[in-house]
Amino acid sequence: MDLLGSLEKAHADAEMVGWDFSRLDDAMVSDSPWWDFEDDCRSALRGSRIGAVDLGTGGGERLSALLESLAQEQVRPPHVVATEGWAPNVPVARETLAAHGVTVLEYDAEVGEPLDLPDASQDLVMSRHEVYDAGEIARVLAPGGRVLTQQVDGLDAPEIHEWFGGEFLHPDVTLAGYAQALQDAGLRIDTADSWHGTMRFRDARALVTYIGLVPWDAPGFTVRAHAQRLLDLEASAPIVVTQRRFRVYATKP
């Protein structure tokens, strides 16, 4: 199989189940923000006394790891719920989180669905790379409750857009916008930070696999349409792409 044929197969075979980039473990190296979002969530879960919800849990992998870590400390939050908006992930998350007694709700904030939780029923909302409705977060949080969110900036991976075309699908996802929405919903902003770093792909095969896993970074991408660009990138590998992340932590007075 020639290189382009191999790239086409890699792109076609890349399908996200849960939120799993393990097939790229040896082919992609990503910088991490200077803060530790997982540790911050673990600490917040450790202090939860009413209930916690993980928005956009994917396949439940991340939440499961957090709860397993706390279980080793013999800490169990009183009640944990997860949500997921992409239908294929829902049964995966339910299977992953069943051992922890976590209910997984189907919920998509982008279509304006209400969050199926009572008012003031949670003291922690976590959202890692998931769109949310700030008003719904404020509604379900009890006084003193916190929201912790880390987001992919809407202008993430600009090189991919430059190389393969396609508009940024969510340019409105910004630190200022997300912080303002929470503030407008009545929450107090405690922490607001932004960061940029890099992702380094070993070769073009790793890059097209990544695009297959996150197709919104290159809408309409095909290998054949961008054959020369991919050959050029392969020749100059490793391939470096910019990451942009931000976090906002807030409290309901």
C-alpha positions, 0 to 999 in steps of 0.5 A: 500500500502506498503512503496515501493509501495508508493515510486513507485507511488510518483516517477511515479507521479512526473512530472515537469511542468514549474519549480515548486517544490510546491508539496515538500513545506512541505517535502523539506527545501533548504538552499539558497546562501548568495547572492540574485540572484532574487534581483540582477535580479530585480535591473538589470531589473529596470535599463534596458533601451533597452531590457532584455531576460530571458534564460530558463524561465521554466514556466515563474513563476520566470520572472512573479514574478519579473515583478509583483514586478516591476509593484508594483513600477510602473517600466516597462522595455522597452522590455522583451523576454524569451526563453525556450528549453523544448517544454512542458514548452513553452505553459505554459510560454507563458500563464504565461507571456502573461499578461506582454507582454513577447514574449517566444522564443523556444531556446535550446543552447545545440543543437547549435541553434542561439538566435533569437534576433538582434545584440546589442539588449539587455542590460540585459541577465539573466540565472538562471540554464540554459545552454547558449552560451557565444558567443550568449550572447555577440552578443545580448548584447549592449555595457555596457550590462550585463549578470547575471547567477546563475548555478547548479554546475555540481557536485551538489547532490553528495550523490544522485549519491553515493546512486543510481549510475549514472555518473554526466551528466554535470561535465563541469558546473563549475564556472571557465569554465563559467567565462572563456567562457564569458571572451573569448567571450569578456565580463568583469567578474564583479562577480564570486562566489561559494557556497554550502549548503544543501537540507533536505528531510523529508523522502524517499517519498520526495526524490523520488519525487524530483528525479522524478522532476529532473531525471538527478540527478539519470539517470535510477533510479527506486525504486525497484532497490534501495529498500534497500537503500531507506529503510535505508534512510527512517529509518535515515530520514531526508535525507540530500543532498549537494547543489552546486551553483555559479554565474557569472556577466559580462559586455560587454565593 
